[in-house]
Amino acid sequence: MPRMLDVSEDVRAEIGDEEADRLLAGENAPGSYDCTSCRTPGDSEQERTSTVLFVGEETAVLAFAHAGCIPSQVVRVAEDQLQGAVRSITASDTADALSAAHPEQAVLGVTSGLVLIQGELHPALVVEPTAPVARPGSDGLGDEFLPLLMEQGFQPVVDVNEKPATLPGWSVLVAMGQLHSVLQPGPGGAGQAAWWQAHQPLQVTEGWRAAANKSHTVLVFAAPVGSIGQQPREDLLRDALEKAAANGRLVAAAMPLAGT
């Protein structure tokens, strides 16, 4: 049975057209897998799935992720870490171990949902890296994701039922019902640059789009790896956000909507 796989041009270029076509035909793709982003099970026969290729100097390992978590892409890693992962763990766990071993290779997973605040539904994005995020130039130990965001103006969330403050210079770009990027102020105050950009635009629901067009604002929540995960329902997403906030592991900002 053909799989619901996304194979990016970068991945296709690495593995070749023949292998990419075999994957898309379902010959070499797994039915079930553990998502390399949120670590929860996925099924390439039932839901859109991204192919994620971890590439070292001589070795490459193909992993899979929910398309709603991260787009299909190539992730460069050190050869010794890739070889160690292949030797020590099963294929389904390879991406998990690589993420843990390589904090600088963290990928931002972005999901959309509606969050109820003071009786009104607000469009929200939840950002969670696939691994701890190191500060540029550091020894790579620890997770600096939240401190780095707070330096940019994100505020700690104490109560999910309170709307976060607007972050000047940032915006969320949506076009024709698809999420394209989260934009931040450009260097030197010149225009805007992409803080996060979808490799392929991500579809949002009609309800999310309607709420965004009504408020012209999107709430962006961010949490360290392992805090939220890929939640199948918005009530479970709300529970995960509240738990992360209670543990001091959630920051947020409101951003103007750019586009429609």
Secondary structure, DSSP 8 states (H G I E B T S, - for coil): ----EE--HHHHHHH-HHHHHHHHHTSSS-SEEE-TTT-SEEETTTS-EEEEEEE-SS-EEEEEEETTT--SEEEE--HHHHHHHHHHS-GGGHHHHHHHH-GGG--EEEEEEEEEETTEEEEEEEEEESS----TTS-S-S--HHHHHHHHT-EE-S-TTS---B-TT-EEEEETTEEEEEEEE-GGG-SEEEEEEEEEEEE--HHHHHHHHHHSEEEEEE--TTSS---SSHHHHHHHHHHHHHTT--EEEEEEEEE-
